[in-house]
Amino acid sequence: MKTQYYTATSLDGFIATEDDSLEWLFPLGDLNDSSYPAFISEVGALAMGAATYEWMVRNAEKVAVETGSSWPYAQPVWIFSSRKFPVIDGADIRFVNGDVRQVHAEMRAAAGRKNIWIVGGGDLAGQFYDVGLLDELIIQIGSATLGKGKPLFPRRVLSPNLHLASVRQLGTGMAELCYEVHKGGCCRADAV
């Protein structure tokens, strides 16, 4: 069982535009031609930040076109937010805030032998990293630049904490890098 940050980023390191849009990503490839189907089959629980959840609620029709459903997750999802949001009918959603360590234990219990997916954003993934709970980063880099937006992983992480485990080309518009997080405790700088 692993806790994984699986996401896509622009060439210049942004996962979303300044207004939290993910639309830049859709023209770059078909979700079914990526590692996503195999990845999601091994996920037992998800963690999502408020901005990601809010974007999904606002863009339910676009999400349905890309994934086949306006809420494409059968697994339980923990939404990290202090704000109130509508709940999507039929979705197993739990709103939480505070220390990710406490919630991680609940997520582990719900996931069983499957993995935990940190959907986003980058700061939420960084919070799991900061307390030693992130095991892997799977980053799909798209052939687009945004100039500015929401950063991929707003932390300073110095070598040798991330070990490149694999590199894979996805069509003509993306590459996927998989990094294992070395938890030896050396060389990790504080969050910036």
C-alpha positions as CSV (number, residue, x, y, z in Angstrom):
1,M,0.0,0.0,0.0
2,K,1.4,3.4,-1.1
3,T,0.4,7.0,-0.7
4,Q,0.8,8.5,-4.2
5,Y,0.6,11.9,-5.7
6,Y,-0.6,11.3,-9.3
7,T,-1.0,14.4,-11.4
8,A,-0.3,16.2,-14.6
9,T,1.7,19.4,-14.9
10,S,2.6,21.8,-17.6
11,L,6.3,22.0,-18.8
12,D,6.7,25.0,-16.6
13,G,5.5,23.3,-13.5
14,F,1.8,24.2,-13.0
15,I,-1.0,21.8,-12.4
16,A,-3.8,24.4,-13.0
17,T,-4.2,27.9,-14.2
18,E,-4.5,30.8,-11.7
19,D,-8.3,30.3,-11.7
20,D,-7.9,26.6,-11.0
21,S,-8.8,25.5,-14.5
22,L,-7.6,22.1,-15.8
23,E,-8.8,22.7,-19.4
24,W,-5.3,23.1,-20.7
25,L,-4.8,19.4,-20.1
26,F,-7.7,17.9,-22.1
27,P,-6.3,18.4,-25.6
28,L,-3.0,16.6,-24.7
29,G,-4.3,13.1,-24.8
30,D,-7.0,10.5,-24.0
31,L,-7.2,9.5,-20.4
32,N,-7.8,5.9,-21.4
33,D,-4.5,5.8,-23.4
34,S,-2.5,6.8,-20.2
35,S,-1.6,4.9,-17.1
36,Y,-4.7,6.1,-15.4
37,P,-7.0,3.0,-15.9
38,A,-4.3,0.7,-14.3
39,F,-3.5,3.3,-11.6
40,I,-7.1,3.9,-10.5
41,S,-7.8,0.2,-10.3
42,E,-5.3,0.0,-7.4
43,V,-6.6,3.0,-5.5
44,G,-8.8,2.5,-2.4
45,A,-9.1,6.0,-1.0
46,L,-8.5,9.6,-2.3
47,A,-7.5,12.9,-0.8
48,M,-8.5,16.1,-2.6
49,G,-8.0,19.8,-1.8
50,A,-10.8,22.3,-1.8
51,A,-9.8,24.0,-5.1
52,T,-9.8,20.6,-6.9
53,Y,-13.1,19.6,-5.5
54,E,-14.6,23.0,-6.3
55,W,-13.4,22.8,-9.9
56,M,-14.9,19.3,-10.3
57,V,-18.3,20.5,-9.0
58,R,-18.3,23.6,-11.2
59,N,-17.2,21.6,-14.3
60,A,-19.2,18.4,-13.8
61,E,-20.2,18.3,-17.5
62,K,-16.6,18.6,-18.7
63,V,-15.5,15.9,-16.2
64,A,-18.3,13.6,-17.5
65,V,-17.1,14.1,-21.1
66,E,-13.5,13.2,-20.1
67,T,-14.2,10.4,-17.6
68,G,-17.7,9.2,-18.4
69,S,-19.2,10.5,-15.1
70,S,-19.6,13.8,-13.4
71,W,-18.1,12.1,-10.2
72,P,-15.8,9.4,-11.5
73,Y,-14.7,7.9,-8.2
74,A,-16.2,4.8,-6.5
75,Q,-13.8,5.1,-3.7
76,P,-14.2,7.2,-0.6
77,V,-12.8,10.7,-1.0
78,W,-11.6,13.0,1.8
79,I,-11.9,16.7,0.9
80,F,-9.5,18.8,2.9
81,S,-11.2,22.2,3.4
82,S,-12.5,24.5,6.1
83,R,-15.1,25.8,3.7
84,K,-18.6,24.3,3.2
85,F,-19.3,22.7,-0.2
86,P,-22.3,20.9,-1.7
87,V,-22.1,17.1,-1.6
88,I,-22.4,15.3,-4.9
89,D,-25.2,12.8,-4.9
90,G,-24.1,9.2,-4.7
91,A,-20.4,10.1,-3.9
92,D,-18.7,8.9,-0.7
93,I,-17.3,12.2,0.4
94,R,-15.9,13.2,3.8
95,F,-15.0,16.8,4.5
96,V,-12.0,17.2,6.9
97,N,-9.4,19.8,7.9
98,G,-6.4,19.8,10.1
99,D,-3.3,17.6,10.3
100,V,-3.1,15.1,7.4
101,R,-1.6,12.4,9.8
102,Q,-4.9,11.9,11.6
103,V,-6.9,11.6,8.3
104,H,-4.2,9.4,6.7
105,A,-4.9,6.7,9.3
106,E,-8.6,6.8,8.4
107,M,-7.8,6.6,4.7
108,R,-5.5,3.6,5.2
109,A,-8.2,1.8,7.0
110,A,-10.7,2.5,4.2
111,A,-8.2,1.7,1.4
112,G,-7.4,-1.8,2.8
113,R,-4.6,-3.2,0.7
114,K,-5.0,-0.6,-2.0
115,N,-3.2,2.7,-2.5
116,I,-4.1,6.2,-1.4
117,W,-4.2,8.8,-4.1
118,I,-3.5,12.5,-3.3
119,V,-5.4,14.0,-6.2
120,G,-4.3,17.5,-5.6
121,G,-3.4,20.2,-5.2
122,G,0.3,20.5,-4.9
123,D,0.2,21.9,-1.4
124,L,-1.9,19.1,-0.1
125,A,0.6,16.6,-1.5
126,G,3.3,18.6,0.1
127,Q,1.6,18.3,3.5
128,F,1.7,14.5,3.2
129,Y,5.4,14.8,2.2
130,D,6.2,17.1,5.1
131,V,5.2,14.5,7.6
132,G,6.7,11.5,5.8
133,L,3.5,10.0,4.5
134,L,4.1,10.4,0.7
135,D,5.6,7.4,-1.0
136,E,5.5,8.1,-4.7
137,L,5.0,11.0,-7.2
138,I,3.7,10.0,-10.6
139,I,3.9,13.2,-12.7
140,Q,2.7,13.4,-16.3
141,I,4.3,16.4,-18.0
142,G,2.3,17.9,-20.8
143,S,3.6,19.8,-23.8
144,A,2.1,23.1,-22.8
145,T,3.2,26.1,-20.8
146,L,0.9,28.2,-18.6
147,G,3.3,31.0,-17.6
148,K,1.7,31.1,-14.1
149,G,-0.8,29.2,-12.1
150,K,-1.0,26.6,-9.3
151,P,2.4,25.0,-8.7
152,L,3.0,21.3,-9.0
153,F,4.7,20.8,-5.6
154,P,5.3,24.0,-3.7
155,R,8.1,22.5,-1.6
156,R,11.9,22.5,-1.7
157,V,13.0,18.9,-2.1
158,L,16.7,18.3,-2.6
159,S,18.5,15.2,-3.8
160,P,18.6,12.4,-2.9
161,N,15.0,12.3,-1.6
162,L,13.4,11.6,-4.9
163,H,14.5,8.5,-6.8
164,L,13.5,8.3,-10.5
165,A,11.9,4.9,-10.9
166,S,10.5,5.1,-14.4
167,V,10.0,7.3,-17.5
168,R,7.4,6.6,-20.1
169,Q,6.2,8.5,-23.2
170,L,2.4,8.9,-23.5
171,G,1.6,9.7,-27.1
172,T,3.1,12.8,-28.6
173,G,2.0,15.2,-26.0
174,M,3.1,13.8,-22.6
175,A,5.7,12.0,-20.7
176,E,5.3,10.3,-17.3
177,L,7.9,10.3,-14.6
178,C,7.6,8.2,-11.5
179,Y,9.6,9.1,-8.4
180,E,9.9,7.1,-5.2
181,V,10.3,9.1,-2.1
182,H,13.4,8.1,-0.1
183,K,12.5,8.4,3.5
184,G,16.1,8.4,4.9
185,G,15.5,11.8,6.4
186,C,18.5,13.5,4.8
187,C,18.6,16.5,2.6
188,R,14.9,17.5,2.8
189,A,14.5,21.2,3.1
190,D,11.6,22.9,4.8
191,A,8.6,24.0,2.8
192,V,9.1,27.3,0.9
